[in-house]
Amino acid sequence: MLRSGGIDMISIAISIGSAVALITDLWKGKIYNWLTLPLFVLGLTHSLWLSFEQGSTAPLLSSVLGAGVALLLYGWIFVLGFMGGGDVKFLMAIGAWGGLSF
């Protein structure tokens, strides 16, 4: 969550994750699990921490819904063979960090 004078962890995580995914996808044609799994887990963990901090389940719920909507929107494209599994997992990780707004 962005705070005045603070660090926006969501923007940093998404920016670094996207840069690494871009490099590996262009270089090897893959987005690896060693990137997507930790990014996904850290996104959920961050939203859980925000939920405790705010005393509300809204950040965690938004994170879970963001990942779930990404799976629903892009999972079927993977099943049809038009998108790789790493792409779908990466988009789920972005959803875990950014919630439904992403």
C-alpha positions in Angstrom: 0.0 0.0 0.0 1.3 3.4 -1.0 2.0 5.7 1.9 3.2 9.3 2.0 7.0 9.2 1.9 7.0 5.3 2.0 7.8 2.6 -0.4 5.1 1.2 -2.6 6.0 -2.5 -2.3 3.3 -3.5 -4.8 4.8 -1.4 -7.6 8.3 -2.6 -6.8 7.4 -6.3 -6.8 5.3 -6.0 -10.0 8.1 -4.0 -11.7 10.9 -6.3 -10.8 8.9 -9.4 -11.5 7.8 -8.1 -14.9 11.3 -7.2 -15.8 12.6 -10.7 -14.9 9.7 -12.3 -16.7 10.4 -10.2 -19.8 14.0 -11.1 -19.9 13.5 -14.9 -19.4 10.6 -15.0 -21.9 12.6 -13.2 -24.6 15.8 -15.1 -23.8 14.5 -18.7 -23.3 10.8 -18.4 -24.3 9.7 -19.3 -20.8 8.5 -17.7 -17.6 9.9 -20.0 -14.9 8.3 -21.4 -11.8 11.2 -20.1 -9.7 9.9 -16.6 -10.5 6.1 -17.2 -10.5 5.7 -19.2 -7.4 7.6 -16.9 -5.0 6.0 -13.9 -6.6 2.6 -15.4 -6.0 3.3 -16.5 -2.4 4.8 -13.1 -1.6 1.8 -11.3 -3.0 -0.6 -13.3 -0.9 1.7 -12.9 2.2 1.9 -9.1 1.6 -1.9 -8.9 1.4 -2.3 -11.0 4.5 0.1 -8.6 6.3 -2.0 -5.6 5.1 -5.1 -7.3 6.3 -3.7 -7.7 9.8 -2.4 -4.1 9.7 -5.7 -2.7 8.7 -7.9 -5.0 10.7 -9.8 -6.0 7.6 -9.9 -8.9 5.3 -10.4 -6.7 2.3 -6.7 -6.8 1.1 -6.5 -10.6 1.3 -9.8 -11.1 -0.3 -8.9 -8.7 -3.2 -5.6 -10.6 -3.6 -7.2 -14.0 -3.8 -9.9 -12.7 -6.1 -7.3 -11.1 -8.3 -5.4 -14.3 -8.7 -8.6 -16.3 -9.3 -9.9 -13.9 -11.9 -6.5 -14.2 -13.7 -6.9 -17.9 -13.7 -10.4 -17.8 -15.1 -9.6 -15.2 -17.7 -6.4 -16.8 -19.0 -6.5 -20.5 -17.9 -8.8 -21.5 -20.7 -6.4 -19.9 -23.2 -3.6 -22.1 -21.9 -5.9 -25.2 -22.1 -6.5 -24.4 -25.8 -2.8 -24.1 -26.3 -2.6 -20.4 -27.2 -0.7 -19.3 -24.1 2.0 -20.9 -21.9 1.4 -22.1 -18.4 4.1 -19.7 -17.1 2.3 -16.8 -18.6 -0.9 -17.7 -16.7 1.0 -18.3 -13.4 2.7 -14.9 -13.8 -0.6 -13.2 -14.4 -2.0 -14.9 -11.3 1.0 -13.6 -9.3 0.3 -10.1 -10.6 -3.3 -10.5 -9.5 -2.1 -11.7 -6.1 -0.1 -8.5 -5.7 -2.5 -6.0 -7.2 -5.9 -7.5 -6.5 -8.9 -7.0 -8.7 -7.7 -3.6 -9.9 -4.9 -5.3 -11.8 
